[in-house]
Amino acid sequence: MFLDEPLTFLDIKHQIDFLKKVRTFADASDVVTVGVVHDLNLAVRFADHIVLLDKGRIVAEGAPMKVLTADRIREVFAVEATFVSAPDSTVHLVFE
């Protein structure tokens, strides 16, 4: 399944609900899902594998927390990122 910015125009509740459904569907052994999202927090929460692009070139790819480092976020997006651990063992990114 290919999803090109499927979260556009959805409020956050519906974005999360939608990605939970995609995650459940994608957990089947015979399903591959590729999606484009711009919200790094949602990408970290729901993706198994991330490809980080900058000006059309691949900067890094792999597991979300290996790809989305403070240095890479600074390099690609020109913002500082702080990683905050959540009680559910996920990580939230806060940007300055």
PyMOL CGO cylinders between C-alpha atoms (Angstrom):
from pymol import cmd
from pymol.cgo import CYLINDER

trace = [
    CYLINDER, 0.00, 0.00, 0.00, 1.35, 3.44, -0.95, 0.3, 1, 1, 1, 1, 1, 1,
    CYLINDER, 1.35, 3.44, -0.95, 0.23, 6.46, 1.08, 0.3, 1, 1, 1, 1, 1, 1,
    CYLINDER, 0.23, 6.46, 1.08, 1.24, 9.90, -0.16, 0.3, 1, 1, 1, 1, 1, 1,
    CYLINDER, 1.24, 9.90, -0.16, 0.66, 12.40, 2.65, 0.3, 1, 1, 1, 1, 1, 1,
    CYLINDER, 0.66, 12.40, 2.65, -2.49, 10.66, 3.89, 0.3, 1, 1, 1, 1, 1, 1,
    CYLINDER, -2.49, 10.66, 3.89, -2.71, 12.87, 6.99, 0.3, 1, 1, 1, 1, 1, 1,
    CYLINDER, -2.71, 12.87, 6.99, -3.21, 16.15, 5.15, 0.3, 1, 1, 1, 1, 1, 1,
    CYLINDER, -3.21, 16.15, 5.15, -6.29, 18.00, 6.38, 0.3, 1, 1, 1, 1, 1, 1,
    CYLINDER, -6.29, 18.00, 6.38, -6.88, 15.59, 9.29, 0.3, 1, 1, 1, 1, 1, 1,
    CYLINDER, -6.88, 15.59, 9.29, -6.90, 16.76, 12.88, 0.3, 1, 1, 1, 1, 1, 1,
    CYLINDER, -6.90, 16.76, 12.88, -4.49, 15.02, 15.25, 0.3, 1, 1, 1, 1, 1, 1,
    CYLINDER, -4.49, 15.02, 15.25, -7.08, 12.57, 16.63, 0.3, 1, 1, 1, 1, 1, 1,
    CYLINDER, -7.08, 12.57, 16.63, -7.91, 11.35, 13.13, 0.3, 1, 1, 1, 1, 1, 1,
    CYLINDER, -7.91, 11.35, 13.13, -4.23, 11.24, 12.15, 0.3, 1, 1, 1, 1, 1, 1,
    CYLINDER, -4.23, 11.24, 12.15, -3.48, 8.92, 15.07, 0.3, 1, 1, 1, 1, 1, 1,
    CYLINDER, -3.48, 8.92, 15.07, -6.60, 6.80, 14.48, 0.3, 1, 1, 1, 1, 1, 1,
    CYLINDER, -6.60, 6.80, 14.48, -5.71, 6.45, 10.80, 0.3, 1, 1, 1, 1, 1, 1,
    CYLINDER, -5.71, 6.45, 10.80, -2.09, 5.47, 11.50, 0.3, 1, 1, 1, 1, 1, 1,
    CYLINDER, -2.09, 5.47, 11.50, -3.17, 2.93, 14.11, 0.3, 1, 1, 1, 1, 1, 1,
    CYLINDER, -3.17, 2.93, 14.11, -5.38, 1.30, 11.46, 0.3, 1, 1, 1, 1, 1, 1,
    CYLINDER, -5.38, 1.30, 11.46, -2.56, 1.36, 8.92, 0.3, 1, 1, 1, 1, 1, 1,
    CYLINDER, -2.56, 1.36, 8.92, -0.19, -0.12, 11.52, 0.3, 1, 1, 1, 1, 1, 1,
    CYLINDER, -0.19, -0.12, 11.52, -2.64, -2.98, 12.22, 0.3, 1, 1, 1, 1, 1, 1,
    CYLINDER, -2.64, -2.98, 12.22, -3.07, -3.63, 8.49, 0.3, 1, 1, 1, 1, 1, 1,
    CYLINDER, -3.07, -3.63, 8.49, 0.70, -3.45, 7.89, 0.3, 1, 1, 1, 1, 1, 1,
    CYLINDER, 0.70, -3.45, 7.89, 1.43, -5.99, 10.61, 0.3, 1, 1, 1, 1, 1, 1,
    CYLINDER, 1.43, -5.99, 10.61, 0.17, -8.76, 8.29, 0.3, 1, 1, 1, 1, 1, 1,
    CYLINDER, 0.17, -8.76, 8.29, 3.05, -10.85, 6.95, 0.3, 1, 1, 1, 1, 1, 1,
    CYLINDER, 3.05, -10.85, 6.95, 2.11, -10.29, 3.31, 0.3, 1, 1, 1, 1, 1, 1,
    CYLINDER, 2.11, -10.29, 3.31, 1.71, -6.48, 3.43, 0.3, 1, 1, 1, 1, 1, 1,
    CYLINDER, 1.71, -6.48, 3.43, 4.20, -3.74, 2.69, 0.3, 1, 1, 1, 1, 1, 1,
    CYLINDER, 4.20, -3.74, 2.69, 3.21, -0.15, 3.40, 0.3, 1, 1, 1, 1, 1, 1,
    CYLINDER, 3.21, -0.15, 3.40, 5.09, 2.91, 2.18, 0.3, 1, 1, 1, 1, 1, 1,
    CYLINDER, 5.09, 2.91, 2.18, 3.94, 6.31, 3.36, 0.3, 1, 1, 1, 1, 1, 1,
    CYLINDER, 3.94, 6.31, 3.36, 5.03, 9.91, 3.14, 0.3, 1, 1, 1, 1, 1, 1,
    CYLINDER, 5.03, 9.91, 3.14, 4.52, 11.93, 6.32, 0.3, 1, 1, 1, 1, 1, 1,
    CYLINDER, 4.52, 11.93, 6.32, 6.07, 15.20, 7.43, 0.3, 1, 1, 1, 1, 1, 1,
    CYLINDER, 6.07, 15.20, 7.43, 5.30, 14.95, 11.14, 0.3, 1, 1, 1, 1, 1, 1,
    CYLINDER, 5.30, 14.95, 11.14, 8.45, 13.46, 12.69, 0.3, 1, 1, 1, 1, 1, 1,
    CYLINDER, 8.45, 13.46, 12.69, 6.64, 12.54, 15.91, 0.3, 1, 1, 1, 1, 1, 1,
    CYLINDER, 6.64, 12.54, 15.91, 4.12, 10.43, 14.00, 0.3, 1, 1, 1, 1, 1, 1,
    CYLINDER, 4.12, 10.43, 14.00, 6.90, 8.90, 11.91, 0.3, 1, 1, 1, 1, 1, 1,
    CYLINDER, 6.90, 8.90, 11.91, 8.84, 7.89, 15.04, 0.3, 1, 1, 1, 1, 1, 1,
    CYLINDER, 8.84, 7.89, 15.04, 5.71, 6.45, 16.65, 0.3, 1, 1, 1, 1, 1, 1,
    CYLINDER, 5.71, 6.45, 16.65, 4.38, 4.40, 13.73, 0.3, 1, 1, 1, 1, 1, 1,
    CYLINDER, 4.38, 4.40, 13.73, 7.21, 3.61, 11.29, 0.3, 1, 1, 1, 1, 1, 1,
    CYLINDER, 7.21, 3.61, 11.29, 9.47, 0.58, 11.33, 0.3, 1, 1, 1, 1, 1, 1,
    CYLINDER, 9.47, 0.58, 11.33, 11.84, 2.11, 8.79, 0.3, 1, 1, 1, 1, 1, 1,
    CYLINDER, 11.84, 2.11, 8.79, 12.41, 5.75, 7.84, 0.3, 1, 1, 1, 1, 1, 1,
    CYLINDER, 12.41, 5.75, 7.84, 14.06, 7.28, 4.80, 0.3, 1, 1, 1, 1, 1, 1,
    CYLINDER, 14.06, 7.28, 4.80, 15.10, 10.86, 5.55, 0.3, 1, 1, 1, 1, 1, 1,
    CYLINDER, 15.10, 10.86, 5.55, 15.37, 13.05, 2.47, 0.3, 1, 1, 1, 1, 1, 1,
    CYLINDER, 15.37, 13.05, 2.47, 16.94, 16.46, 2.00, 0.3, 1, 1, 1, 1, 1, 1,
    CYLINDER, 16.94, 16.46, 2.00, 16.54, 18.25, -1.34, 0.3, 1, 1, 1, 1, 1, 1,
    CYLINDER, 16.54, 18.25, -1.34, 15.68, 14.94, -3.01, 0.3, 1, 1, 1, 1, 1, 1,
    CYLINDER, 15.68, 14.94, -3.01, 18.66, 13.00, -1.71, 0.3, 1, 1, 1, 1, 1, 1,
    CYLINDER, 18.66, 13.00, -1.71, 18.71, 10.29, 0.93, 0.3, 1, 1, 1, 1, 1, 1,
    CYLINDER, 18.71, 10.29, 0.93, 20.43, 11.52, 4.08, 0.3, 1, 1, 1, 1, 1, 1,
    CYLINDER, 20.43, 11.52, 4.08, 19.81, 8.40, 6.18, 0.3, 1, 1, 1, 1, 1, 1,
    CYLINDER, 19.81, 8.40, 6.18, 17.57, 5.36, 6.34, 0.3, 1, 1, 1, 1, 1, 1,
    CYLINDER, 17.57, 5.36, 6.34, 16.83, 2.73, 8.92, 0.3, 1, 1, 1, 1, 1, 1,
    CYLINDER, 16.83, 2.73, 8.92, 15.13, 2.43, 12.30, 0.3, 1, 1, 1, 1, 1, 1,
    CYLINDER, 15.13, 2.43, 12.30, 13.44, 5.69, 13.35, 0.3, 1, 1, 1, 1, 1, 1,
    CYLINDER, 13.44, 5.69, 13.35, 15.64, 6.45, 16.36, 0.3, 1, 1, 1, 1, 1, 1,
    CYLINDER, 15.64, 6.45, 16.36, 18.81, 5.65, 14.39, 0.3, 1, 1, 1, 1, 1, 1,
    CYLINDER, 18.81, 5.65, 14.39, 17.79, 8.02, 11.58, 0.3, 1, 1, 1, 1, 1, 1,
    CYLINDER, 17.79, 8.02, 11.58, 16.24, 10.89, 13.52, 0.3, 1, 1, 1, 1, 1, 1,
    CYLINDER, 16.24, 10.89, 13.52, 19.17, 12.16, 15.56, 0.3, 1, 1, 1, 1, 1, 1,
    CYLINDER, 19.17, 12.16, 15.56, 19.54, 15.71, 16.85, 0.3, 1, 1, 1, 1, 1, 1,
    CYLINDER, 19.54, 15.71, 16.85, 22.42, 16.30, 14.41, 0.3, 1, 1, 1, 1, 1, 1,
    CYLINDER, 22.42, 16.30, 14.41, 20.45, 15.10, 11.39, 0.3, 1, 1, 1, 1, 1, 1,
    CYLINDER, 20.45, 15.10, 11.39, 17.36, 17.08, 12.34, 0.3, 1, 1, 1, 1, 1, 1,
    CYLINDER, 17.36, 17.08, 12.34, 19.52, 20.19, 12.70, 0.3, 1, 1, 1, 1, 1, 1,
    CYLINDER, 19.52, 20.19, 12.70, 21.21, 19.49, 9.33, 0.3, 1, 1, 1, 1, 1, 1,
    CYLINDER, 21.21, 19.49, 9.33, 18.02, 18.80, 7.36, 0.3, 1, 1, 1, 1, 1, 1,
    CYLINDER, 18.02, 18.80, 7.36, 15.43, 21.04, 9.03, 0.3, 1, 1, 1, 1, 1, 1,
    CYLINDER, 15.43, 21.04, 9.03, 17.61, 23.76, 10.62, 0.3, 1, 1, 1, 1, 1, 1,
    CYLINDER, 17.61, 23.76, 10.62, 15.92, 23.37, 14.02, 0.3, 1, 1, 1, 1, 1, 1,
    CYLINDER, 15.92, 23.37, 14.02, 17.09, 22.06, 17.37, 0.3, 1, 1, 1, 1, 1, 1,
    CYLINDER, 17.09, 22.06, 17.37, 15.37, 18.90, 18.62, 0.3, 1, 1, 1, 1, 1, 1,
    CYLINDER, 15.37, 18.90, 18.62, 14.97, 17.69, 22.17, 0.3, 1, 1, 1, 1, 1, 1,
    CYLINDER, 14.97, 17.69, 22.17, 13.97, 14.07, 22.72, 0.3, 1, 1, 1, 1, 1, 1,
    CYLINDER, 13.97, 14.07, 22.72, 11.52, 13.52, 25.56, 0.3, 1, 1, 1, 1, 1, 1,
    CYLINDER, 11.52, 13.52, 25.56, 10.75, 10.03, 26.86, 0.3, 1, 1, 1, 1, 1, 1,
    CYLINDER, 10.75, 10.03, 26.86, 7.06, 9.34, 27.34, 0.3, 1, 1, 1, 1, 1, 1,
    CYLINDER, 7.06, 9.34, 27.34, 5.54, 7.01, 29.95, 0.3, 1, 1, 1, 1, 1, 1,
    CYLINDER, 5.54, 7.01, 29.95, 4.52, 4.54, 27.22, 0.3, 1, 1, 1, 1, 1, 1,
    CYLINDER, 4.52, 4.54, 27.22, 8.20, 4.05, 26.23, 0.3, 1, 1, 1, 1, 1, 1,
    CYLINDER, 8.20, 4.05, 26.23, 7.87, 6.18, 23.10, 0.3, 1, 1, 1, 1, 1, 1,
    CYLINDER, 7.87, 6.18, 23.10, 9.83, 9.32, 22.37, 0.3, 1, 1, 1, 1, 1, 1,
    CYLINDER, 9.83, 9.32, 22.37, 8.45, 12.74, 21.53, 0.3, 1, 1, 1, 1, 1, 1,
    CYLINDER, 8.45, 12.74, 21.53, 10.45, 15.35, 19.70, 0.3, 1, 1, 1, 1, 1, 1,
    CYLINDER, 10.45, 15.35, 19.70, 10.22, 18.99, 20.75, 0.3, 1, 1, 1, 1, 1, 1,
    CYLINDER, 10.22, 18.99, 20.75, 11.56, 21.58, 18.32, 0.3, 1, 1, 1, 1, 1, 1,
    CYLINDER, 11.56, 21.58, 18.32, 13.03, 25.01, 18.93, 0.3, 1, 1, 1, 1, 1, 1,
]
cmd.load_cgo(trace, "trace")
